[in-house]
Amino acid sequence: MKKVLFIILGSLLAIYLIYFAVVATIPYSEGTRAGELIKFSHKGVLVKTWEGEISQGISGAQIFSFSVLKNKEEVIQKLQEYQGHYVKVTYVERFDTFFFWGDTKYFITEVSKEQSPHFNRQ
């Protein structure tokens, strides 16, 4: 009986580890988005994650929600600095997320401040 229980638990652990490895290493998509950075916060009770939103429309109807991994300290610092400005972000979309990574499947890898297309057009 103990042997069967050990095999079942070992198999479940192996499946979880394989799933984690696939989600962590294989991106679903990669790309860029641009818009006004309207929110960036460090949230959570037991596990704190970095979450943000970019408004991609004039009325704020199109919102792009994203997460930033803790080890991306330069990206976090820039996002805090660019709050309220027009930014372009490069992201990686994963198949899934884990509670300790963030709330979304979109993870920002780079950020740059850009000129807004709505203002100062010549």
N, CA, C and O of each residue as an XYZ file, in Angstrom:
488
protein
N       0.816     -1.195      0.000
C       0.000      0.000      0.000
C       0.860      1.261      0.000
O       0.569      2.220     -0.714
N       1.928      1.251      0.811
C       2.816      2.402      0.871
C       3.515      2.628     -0.466
O       3.738      3.763     -0.885
N       3.849      1.534     -1.118
C       4.545      1.634     -2.398
C       3.639      2.282     -3.447
O       4.103      3.122     -4.218
N       2.370      1.915     -3.491
C       1.413      2.486     -4.440
C       1.219      3.974     -4.161
O       1.194      4.781     -5.090
N       1.084      4.337     -2.895
C       0.930      5.744     -2.519
C       2.169      6.542     -2.914
O       2.053      7.658     -3.420
N       3.356      5.976     -2.685
C       4.601      6.634     -3.067
C       4.678      6.830     -4.580
O       5.120      7.883     -5.040
N       4.263      5.855     -5.346
C       4.283      5.960     -6.815
C       3.307      7.027     -7.289
O       3.635      7.802     -8.187
N       2.122      7.083     -6.708
C       1.117      8.082     -7.093
C       1.610      9.490     -6.764
O       1.537     10.384     -7.607
N       2.109      9.691     -5.546
C       2.611     11.009     -5.156
C       3.830     11.417     -5.979
O       3.962     12.578     -6.366
N       4.709     10.472     -6.243
C       5.886     10.751     -7.072
C       5.494     11.127     -8.495
O       6.095     12.018     -9.096
N       4.494     10.453     -9.028
C       4.017     10.748    -10.385
C       3.377     12.139    -10.440
O       3.610     12.890    -11.387
N       2.579     12.479     -9.440
C       1.960     13.809     -9.398
C       3.014     14.906     -9.291
O       2.891     15.944     -9.942
N       4.033     14.694     -8.490
C       5.116     15.662     -8.363
C       5.874     15.816     -9.682
O       6.211     16.930    -10.082
N       6.137     14.709    -10.346
C       6.841     14.749    -11.629
C       6.022     15.493    -12.683
O       6.573     16.276    -13.457
N       4.714     15.253    -12.715
C       3.840     15.955    -13.675
C       3.855     17.451    -13.393
O       3.933     18.252    -14.325
N       3.780     17.843    -12.116
C       3.801     19.258    -11.756
C       5.136     19.887    -12.155
O       5.148     20.991    -12.700
N       6.240     19.224    -11.902
C       7.553     19.762    -12.251
C       7.718     19.898    -13.765
O       8.297     20.878    -14.233
N       7.223     18.940    -14.527
C       7.278     19.037    -15.993
C       6.423     20.198    -16.473
O       6.843     20.956    -17.347
N       5.232     20.346    -15.914
C       4.344     21.456    -16.269
C       5.009     22.800    -15.957
O       4.969     23.717    -16.777
N       5.616     22.916    -14.779
C       6.307     24.144    -14.397
C       7.448     24.440    -15.370
O       7.620     25.586    -15.786
N       8.219     23.437    -15.733
C       9.341     23.627    -16.653
C       8.862     24.098    -18.023
O       9.486     24.967    -18.632
N       7.764     23.534    -18.509
C       7.217     23.939    -19.810
C       6.732     25.380    -19.755
O       7.049     26.167    -20.647
N       5.973     25.741    -18.731
C       5.441     27.095    -18.605
C       6.579     28.108    -18.442
O       6.520     29.205    -18.998
N       7.602     27.744    -17.688
C       8.699     28.673    -17.404
C       9.632     28.889    -18.586
O      10.249     29.949    -18.692
N       9.748     27.916    -19.472
C      10.759     28.029    -20.527
C      10.217     28.255    -21.930
O      10.937     28.773    -22.783
N       8.987     27.887    -22.189
C       8.454     27.991    -23.551
C       7.440     29.132    -23.621
O       6.360     29.032    -23.038
N       7.777     30.222    -24.333
C       6.815     31.319    -24.456
C       5.713     30.985    -25.458
O       5.949     30.303    -26.455
N       4.512     31.475    -25.176
C       3.391     31.320    -26.099
C       3.499     32.350    -27.220
O       3.293     32.032    -28.391
N       3.823     33.591    -26.845
C       4.037     34.641    -27.845
C       4.947     35.702    -27.262
O       5.144     35.771    -26.049
N       5.501     36.531    -28.137
C       6.342     37.646    -27.742
C       5.918     38.842    -28.569
O       5.464     38.682    -29.703
N       6.058     40.042    -28.017
C       5.672     41.208    -28.783
C       5.901     42.502    -28.038
O       6.562     42.538    -27.000
N       5.339     43.572    -28.593
C       5.429     44.886    -27.969
C       4.045     45.511    -27.927
O       3.181     45.208    -28.750
N       3.856     46.376    -26.967
C       2.633     47.163    -26.845
C       3.046     48.560    -26.410
O       4.089     48.750    -25.785
N       2.211     49.532    -26.751
C       2.489     50.905    -26.356
C       1.217     51.552    -25.855
O       0.118     51.222    -26.302
N       1.373     52.466    -24.933
C       0.244     53.191    -24.383
C       0.659     53.967    -23.153
O       1.835     54.002    -22.790
N      -0.316     54.586    -22.516
C      -0.046     55.361    -21.319
C      -0.031     54.439    -20.108
O      -0.983     53.696    -19.871
N       1.050     54.493    -19.349
C       1.173     53.678    -18.142
C       0.290     54.294    -17.063
O       0.625     55.333    -16.493
N      -0.840     53.648    -16.785
C      -1.806     54.222    -15.851
C      -1.750     53.589    -14.465
O      -2.287     54.146    -13.507
N      -1.105     52.426    -14.351
C      -1.051     51.767    -13.043
C       0.177     50.882    -12.976
O       0.495     50.163    -13.923
N       0.866     50.942    -11.842
C       1.958     50.015    -11.569
C       2.062     49.876    -10.059
O       2.316     50.857     -9.359
N       1.869     48.666     -9.554
C       1.835     48.482     -8.107
C       2.464     47.161     -7.688
O       2.600     46.224     -8.476
N       2.839     47.127     -6.422
C       3.398     45.943     -5.779
C       2.306     45.424     -4.866
O       2.048     46.020     -3.820
N       1.654     44.323     -5.234
C       0.475     43.910     -4.481
C       0.543     42.463     -4.037
O       1.302     41.656     -4.574
N      -0.268     42.162     -3.049
C      -0.349     40.806     -2.531
C      -0.267     40.803     -1.018
O       0.221     41.759     -0.416
N      -0.744     39.728     -0.402
C      -0.712     39.612      1.054
C       0.485     38.770      1.473
O       1.381     39.266      2.157
N       0.512     37.524      1.078
C       1.620     36.643      1.442
C       2.745     36.692      0.416
O       3.922     36.664      0.775
N       2.380     36.764     -0.858
C       3.351     36.816     -1.937
C       3.113     38.109     -2.717
O       2.051     38.292     -3.311
N       4.098     39.000     -2.715
C       3.981     40.282     -3.412
C       4.422     40.108     -4.863
O       5.468     39.521     -5.143
N       3.601     40.630     -5.784
C       3.936     40.612     -7.202
C       3.796     42.022     -7.764
O       3.077     42.847     -7.200
N       4.475     42.301     -8.865
C       4.406     43.587     -9.537
C       3.389     43.483    -10.670
O       3.512     42.633    -11.552
N       2.382     44.359    -10.635
C       1.305     44.346    -11.623
C       1.126     45.750    -12.194
O       1.334     46.738    -11.490
N       0.742     45.840    -13.464
C       0.529     47.144    -14.071
C      -0.495     47.103    -15.175
O      -0.946     46.040    -15.601
N      -0.857     48.309    -15.636
C      -1.817     48.449    -16.734
C      -1.381     49.584    -17.648
O      -0.869     50.612    -17.204
N      -1.600     49.364    -18.934
C      -1.350     50.376    -19.950
C      -2.660     50.647    -20.661
O      -3.347     49.718    -21.085
N      -3.009     51.923    -20.795
C      -4.194     52.322    -21.547
C      -3.785     52.475    -23.006
O      -2.905     53.270    -23.334
N      -4.433     51.704    -23.878
C      -4.093     51.739    -25.295
C      -5.105     52.513    -26.127
O      -4.996     52.571    -27.352
N      -6.069     53.095    -25.473
C      -7.075     53.873    -26.182
C      -7.219     55.243    -25.554
O      -6.807     55.460    -24.414
N      -7.797     56.156    -26.290
C      -7.962     57.512    -25.775
C      -8.894     57.518    -24.574
O      -8.646     58.241    -23.609
N      -9.951     56.735    -24.613
C     -10.918     56.727    -23.517
C     -10.550     55.756    -22.408
O     -11.236     55.706    -21.386
N      -9.504     54.999    -22.581
C      -9.131     54.002    -21.576
C      -9.919     52.719    -21.708
O      -9.913     51.889    -20.800
N     -10.602     52.546    -22.834
C     -11.417     51.344    -23.030
C     -10.560     50.104    -23.280
O     -10.967     48.989    -22.954
N      -9.388     50.297    -23.851
C      -8.497     49.169    -24.122
C      -7.374     49.184    -23.099
O      -6.485     50.034    -23.157
N      -7.413     48.257    -22.177
C      -6.424     48.174    -21.101
C      -5.607     46.898    -21.282
O      -6.164     45.811    -21.437
N      -4.297     47.037    -21.261
C      -3.371     45.904    -21.316
C      -2.814     45.709    -19.910
O      -2.076     46.552    -19.402
N      -3.171     44.601    -19.297
C      -2.680     44.277    -17.952
C      -1.458     43.378    -18.072
O      -1.400     42.500    -18.933
N      -0.483     43.608    -17.196
C       0.766     42.853    -17.273
C       1.348     42.635    -15.891
O       0.923     43.247    -14.912
N       2.327     41.753    -15.835
C       3.074     41.473    -14.613
C       4.558     41.646    -14.914
O       4.979     41.618    -16.070
N       5.337     41.824    -13.857
C       6.794     41.905    -13.989
C       7.391     40.966    -12.950
O       7.028     41.018    -11.775
N       8.303     40.112    -13.386
C       8.957     39.194    -12.457
C       9.887     39.961    -11.526
O      10.457     40.978    -11.921
N      10.044     39.486    -10.302
C      10.848     40.172     -9.284
C      12.298     40.397     -9.697
O      12.914     41.379     -9.282
N      12.851     39.495    -10.513
C      14.261     39.613    -10.884
C      14.511     40.674    -11.967
O      15.664     40.905    -12.330
N      13.481     41.312    -12.482
C      13.611     42.365    -13.498
C      13.651     43.731    -12.807
O      12.779     44.570    -13.031
N      14.662     43.947    -11.973
C      14.744     45.157    -11.158
C      14.845     46.427    -11.994
O      14.260     47.448    -11.632
N      15.574     46.384    -13.100
C      15.716     47.559    -13.971
C      14.368     47.937    -14.594
O      14.031     49.118    -14.680
N      13.608     46.947    -15.022
C      12.284     47.180    -15.602
C      11.348     47.764    -14.548
O      10.604     48.701    -14.839
N      11.374     47.230    -13.341
C      10.530     47.728    -12.251
C      10.853     49.185    -11.962
O       9.947     50.004    -11.809
N      12.127     49.511    -11.887
C      12.549     50.883    -11.604
C      12.078     51.841    -12.706
O      11.583     52.929    -12.413
N      12.232     51.439    -13.966
C      11.802     52.293    -15.073
C      10.289     52.481    -15.075
O       9.806     53.588    -15.314
N       9.537     51.420    -14.814
C       8.081     51.538    -14.789
C       7.616     52.474    -13.673
O       6.666     53.234    -13.858
N       8.272     52.423    -12.533
C       7.930     53.347    -11.454
C       8.216     54.784    -11.870
O       7.454     55.693    -11.541
N       9.300     54.986    -12.584
C       9.687     56.325    -13.039
C       8.761     56.848    -14.134
O       8.472     58.044    -14.174
N       8.293     55.974    -15.021
C       7.496     56.380    -16.184
C       5.999     56.427    -15.907
O       5.218     56.621    -16.838
N       5.575     56.256    -14.662
C       4.151     56.290    -14.317
C       3.501     57.549    -14.897
O       3.981     58.659    -14.668
N       2.408     57.375    -15.649
C       1.684     58.502    -16.234
C       2.197     58.940    -17.587
O       1.634     59.859    -18.181
N       3.249     58.314    -18.097
C       3.821     58.664    -19.391
C       3.483     57.608    -20.444
O       3.025     56.511    -20.123
N       3.716     57.959    -21.688
C       3.520     57.036    -22.806
C       4.752     56.132    -22.873
O       5.880     56.622    -22.927
N       4.538     54.820    -22.870
C       5.643     53.865    -22.858
C       5.425     52.777    -23.917
O       4.309     52.528    -24.373
N       6.529     52.152    -24.280
C       6.485     50.964    -25.135
C       7.102     49.830    -24.332
O       8.213     49.958    -23.817
N       6.378     48.720    -24.225
C       6.875     47.575    -23.462
C       7.048     46.371    -24.382
O       6.281     46.160    -25.321
N       8.062     45.606    -24.086
C       8.288     44.323    -24.754
C       7.882     43.247    -23.756
O       8.265     43.296    -22.588
N       7.107     42.281    -24.223
C       6.580     41.268    -23.298
C       6.751     39.868    -23.849
O       6.978     39.658    -25.041
N       6.633     38.916    -22.930
C       6.576     37.489    -23.251
C       5.270     36.988    -22.654
O       5.002     37.195    -21.471
N       4.457     36.327    -23.477
C       3.221     35.720    -22.981
C       3.481     34.246    -22.723
O       4.001     33.539    -23.586
N       3.122     33.788    -21.542
C       3.283     32.382    -21.159
C       1.959     31.643    -21.307
O       0.903     32.272    -21.376
N       2.005     30.323    -21.357
C       0.790     29.510    -21.422
C      -0.057     29.686    -20.175
O      -1.285     29.638    -20.236
N       0.603     29.890    -19.048
C      -0.082     29.989    -17.768
C       0.797     30.798    -16.831
O       1.912     31.175    -17.194
N       0.310     31.064    -15.641
C       1.094     31.764    -14.633
C       0.970     31.023    -13.312
O       0.123     30.143    -13.154
N       1.814     31.386    -12.380
C       1.770     30.830    -11.037
C       1.560     31.978    -10.063
O       1.963     33.106    -10.346
N       0.942     31.715     -8.934
C       0.588     32.777     -7.991
C       1.792     33.604     -7.561
O       1.634     34.780     -7.231
N       2.982     33.029     -7.554
C       4.170     33.760     -7.111
C       4.837     34.535     -8.244
O       5.803     35.257     -7.998
N       4.346     34.404     -9.486
C       4.856     35.183    -10.624
C       4.045     36.457    -10.820
O       4.611     37.538    -10.983
N       2.723     36.333    -10.805
C       1.869     37.486    -11.043
C       0.473     37.059    -11.444
O       0.178     35.868    -11.546
N      -0.396     38.054    -11.673
C      -1.800     37.790    -11.977
C      -2.067     37.514    -13.455
O      -3.094     36.924    -13.792
N      -1.169     37.926    -14.333
C      -1.420     37.785    -15.762
C      -0.435     36.823    -16.401
O       0.517     36.371    -15.765
N      -0.677     36.516    -17.668
C       0.234     35.670    -18.441
C       1.260     36.504    -19.210
O       2.147     35.951    -19.859
N       1.142     37.834    -19.138
C       2.035     38.738    -19.866
C       3.105     39.258    -18.923
O       2.791     39.864    -17.897
N       4.380     39.024    -19.267
C       5.495     39.421    -18.419
C       6.399     40.371    -19.190
O       6.913     40.032    -20.256
N       6.585     41.567    -18.636
C       7.361     42.611    -19.286
C       8.843     42.298    -19.145
O       9.318     41.962    -18.060
N       9.581     42.415    -20.276
C      11.022     42.178    -20.262
C      11.806     43.458    -20.505
O      12.956     43.560    -20.078
N      11.206     44.448    -21.189
C      11.860     45.729    -21.453
C      10.809     46.825    -21.484
O       9.641     46.573    -21.782
N      11.234     48.040    -21.174
C      10.334     49.191    -21.234
C      11.130     50.412    -21.674
O      12.289     50.583    -21.296
N      10.491     51.258    -22.479
C      11.120     52.513    -22.880
C      10.056     53.596    -22.948
O       8.896     53.339    -23.269
N      10.483     54.813    -22.636
C       9.586     55.968    -22.703
C       9.526     56.419    -24.153
O      10.556     56.534    -24.816
N       8.312     56.675    -24.647
C       8.109     57.046    -26.047
C       7.341     58.365    -26.130
O       6.760     58.829    -25.149
N       7.355     58.951    -27.317
C       6.564     60.149    -27.583
C       5.131     59.712    -27.900
O       4.921     58.847    -28.750
N       4.167     60.294    -27.236
C       2.769     59.951    -27.463
C       2.338     60.375    -28.861
O       2.648     61.487    -29.287
N       1.629     59.510    -29.582
C       1.161     59.881    -30.922
C      -0.013     60.867    -30.869
O      -0.371     61.450    -31.892
N      -0.606     61.056    -29.703
C      -1.753     61.932    -29.556
C      -1.373     63.379    -29.316
O      -2.207     64.272    -29.470
N      -0.138     63.621    -28.943
C       0.301     64.977    -28.626
C       1.546     65.329    -29.427
O       2.321     64.453    -29.811
N       1.721     66.601    -29.669
C       2.917     67.132    -30.339
C       3.128     66.558    -31.740
O       4.265     66.339    -32.157
N       2.053     66.319    -32.454
C       2.175     65.850    -33.838
C       2.514     67.007    -34.730
O       1.946     68.087    -34.570
N       3.404     66.828    -35.649
C       3.781     67.873    -36.585
C       3.613     67.389    -38.001
O       3.882     68.134    -38.944
